[in-house]
Amino acid sequence: MKADLAASLHSPAAPAPTQSPSWLRPKFLLFAFIGLMYAYVLWHNESFLINPTDPEWPHIAPFKWILLPHGLAAACALFLGPFQFSERLRRRFTKLHRVMGRFYVAGCLIGAPIGIYIQHWETVHMYNNDPVQFSLTIATVFDAAIWMFCTIMALAFILQRKVQLHRQWMTRSYACAIIFLEVRLIAGVFNIDDKFTEIIVWSCVAAAVPLADLVLHIQETLRTRAATAKATRAVAQAG
């Protein structure tokens, strides 16, 4: 008995499990990157909003009152989207989570159709049905349609209280929402000519849902590994 007690006192303590800082978790790193995309696009593409002499204003003047609700609605969805993935916010402020979710859905269902109209209007009235712009209009239709479809699916599942499916479709929805940022980031960082914008848009539209599913797969894999490690430690401690 005494020998066992002495051995236990002199044996090295089991190392405490270490956890990565919260800001190093994949989800936070991903949203940090999206935040950088926000900042870049606001500075590089949308800075005309605070500069009344910017040459972009004459370009948008013919449809500025249509662009306004589109911009406000889509921006609302873009900025509120990340908060919908916060577990802490959802648990502590459930009502706020639901309200922001409604604003996100409204932003999508208002902003996306108006975006199609604006792109079509530009193609017809400003570019004389240029084939490149027509292709860009079709890409915009697909982008908006996929975004709305994923958002409606997410809404339908949460109304049925199927939370896991709701989260999956919300991830796909937000992946479609940030196509707006991705296109401008890729074109700006790599200094790609405007005539290739349609290729960038089509590529981002095609990649949106598969990338969202990849994120979901990685998240589920990490969650499973964490649960397995926790169960293993519990068994070891019980033994």
N, C-alpha and C positions, 0 to 999 in steps of 0.2 A: 504493500500500500504506500509506504513511505517512498519506495523506489519510483513508483509510478508518479507520485506527486513531484518528486525532484526532477524526473525526466520531463514532466510537463512544464515545470518552471524554467528549465534550461533549454527546452526545444525552441527553435525559431518560430516566431508568430507567423501565421499565414498572411501573405501580403493582401492588403485590402484591395478590392477591385477598383481599378482606376477608370474614370470616365473622362471622355474628351470634353473640353469646354463647350458650352452650348452653341457658341458662335461657330464651332468647327463642325457641327452636325451638317450632313448633306443638305437637309432642307433649308437651313439658314444660309449656307453658302450659295445655294441656287437662287434664293430670293435676294441675296446681296448682289449677285450678278444681274438679276432682273432690275434691281435698283440702279445699277450702273448704266443699264440700257436706257432706263427712264431719263437719267441725267444727261446722257449723250444725245438722245433724240431731242430733248427739250432745248439743249444748247445748240445743236447742229442744225436741226430741222424746224423747230418751232419758236426760235428766238424772235421771229418777226412779230409775235404776239405782244412784245413789249417795245417794239421799234416801229413807230408809225411811218417811217420813211423807207422801210424795207421794200425792195422791189416785188416781194411776194404779194403785197396788198393789191396792186393792180390786177394780178392774175386771179385772185379769189374774189375780187369786187363783184363780178356778175352773179355769184352764187353765195355770197357771204352769209345771207340770212338763212340759207339752207344748211350751210356748213356749221353755223353756230349750234343748233340742237344736236347735230351729229357729233361735233367735237365734245360738247358737254356730256352727252350720254355715254359715248365711248370712253372718255376720260374717266368718268365715274366708275365704269366697269373695270378699267385698267387699274385704277388706284385702290378700289375696294377688294379686288380679287384676292390678293395675298392674305388679307385679314381673315378670309373665309377658311383658310387652312390652318389657323391657329387653334390648337386644342385648348390652350389655356383660356383664350377669349370665349370659345364656345362653351366651356364648362362654367366659367365665372359670370359671363354676361350673355346668357342664352338669348334673351330678347334682342339685344343689340346685334348679335350674330344673325338672327332672323331678319331684322330690319335691313342690315347691310346686304344680306342675300337678296332681298326683294329689290333693292336699288341696283344690284349687279344685274339681275335678270332684266329689269326695265332698261338699264343702260344698253344691254345687248340687243334686246328686241326693238329698241328705238334706233340705236346708233347704226346697227348693221344694215337695215333696209335703206336708210337715208344715204349710207356710204355707197350702196349700189347705184342709187339715183344720181348722186354727184358724179361718180365715175362715168356713168352713161352720158350725163349732160355734157361733161368735158369732151368725151369722145365725139359726140355729134356736133356740138356748137363751137368747140375750140380747136379740134383736131381733124374736122371734116371726115369722120369715120376712118381715120388712119388704121390700117390693119394691126399695127402693134398696139395701139390704144384699144382697139376692139378686143384683142386677146387679153389685154389687161383688165378690161371690163368683165370678161368671162371669168377670169381668175378671181376678181373681186366678188362676183356672184357666188362662186364656189366657197371662197373664204367665209363670206357672210352666212351662207347656207349651213356650212359645217358648224360654225360657231353657234348659230341659233339652234341647230339640231341638238348639239351636245348640251347646251344650256337648258333646253326644254326637257331633255331626258333627265338631267340632274334635278330639275324642279319636280318632274313627275315622280321620281323615286323618293324624294324627301317627303312629298305629300302622302306617299304610301308607307312612310316611316322605314324605308329600306336605306339605312344610313350608309352602309358600306358602298352600295351601288351609287348612291348620291355623290359620295366623295370621289369615286372613280370618274364619274361623268363630269363633275366639276373640274377635276384635273384636266380632262380633255378639253373642256370648254375654255379654261384659262390658257391652255396651250394654243388654242386658236385665237384668243384675244391678243396675245403678245406677238402675233405675226406682224401687226402694225409696227412694233418696235424692231423686230428682227430684220425686216426688209430695209428699214432706214439705217440700222446699224451696219449691216453687211455692205450696203451701197456706199455708205459714208466712209467706213474704215478702209475698205479696199478701193475707194475712189472709182467705182464702177459707173460707166456711162448710163444715162437715163434710158437709152434704147434697150438696155438689158434688164430693166426693172421687171418686165413681165416674167423673165426666167427666174429671177429671185423670188417673186411672189408665188409662182407655181411651185417652186422647190419648197418654200416654207409651208405652203398649204398642204403639199403632199406629205411633209415630214411631221406636221403638228401632232396628229393623233398617235402615230407610231412612237414618237418621242415621249408623249404623255404616258403611253403604256409602258415604255421602258422605265420611266421614273417610278411608276406604280410598282413595277416588278422589283426594282432595286429597293424601294421602300419596304415592300413585303418581305424580301430576303433579309434585310437588316433587322426587321422586327422579329422574324422567325429565329434568327441567330441570337438576338438578345434574349428572347424568351427561353431558348434552349440553354444558353449559358446561365441564366438565372435559375432554371430548374436544376441544372447540374450542380451549381453551388449549394442550392437548398438540400439536395440529396447528400452532398459531401458533408455539410454541416450537421445534418441529422445523423449521419453515420459516425 
